Amino acid sequence: MSQIESVELEEIFLEYEVLAAQVDKLFQDVQSKYPEEVACTRTCSDCCHALFDLSLVEAMAVNRAFHEKFGFGAERSKIMERAGDADRTLTRLKYQYFRNAQCGMSDADIMEKAAHEKVRCPLLGDDDLCMLYEHRPLTCRIYGVPTAIKGKGHVCGKCRFDKGGKYPTLQLDRIQDKLAGLSHKITKAIGSGYKDLHSVYVPVSMALMNKYDEEYLGVKQDGKPKKKLKSPLE
């Protein structure tokens, strides 16, 4: 079954596109003021190996854009094969982090360890260019300029911002809050039976492989579940 479509969902995805355009503008503003510090180039793929997950709205947007561009053929099959490989690697890494936590490693140390891991994005082509660039996630759009989340700053190691210097900083908490809000709107718009669906985050690899159909999304009909629901979180 294909991804669910509705007028209300289209409006939510339009809101997401507006947010993406705003993020692009913020990046461009910083880049224009600090052209020497922002080291991003067309073929730099450092951010294409970073570990991060997508909110529901982003995952569904990437999924639909992928299926629209790569309906059938060898290119699609190659991407899906890479997605499977990446997802197996990520599953192994996440299990390691779970074990680290059980052994007493702090969340901060686990996050620091994860920040140094590199897993190639399945959408990164052989020419080191993104195969879905116009529809890339927000994390990819802001990589390369100073960011902060929960008060802790971060910047790409390849960029040339002076450590401790004062620069315009993108507040990731606010962006994540907006994405969470859009994801929550989706669960309400489709009448999902999964109360925590909007809290499900997945890597790009899983976003490509998932089928965002009625079964996955827990869509109800006439106020009743189609069948006994099991949350993707379980």
Summary of the structure (lengths in Angstrom):
residues: 234
radius of gyration: 18.6
end to end distance: 21.8
largest distance: 58.3
contacts: 643
relative contact order: 0.20
helix: 53%
strand: 8%
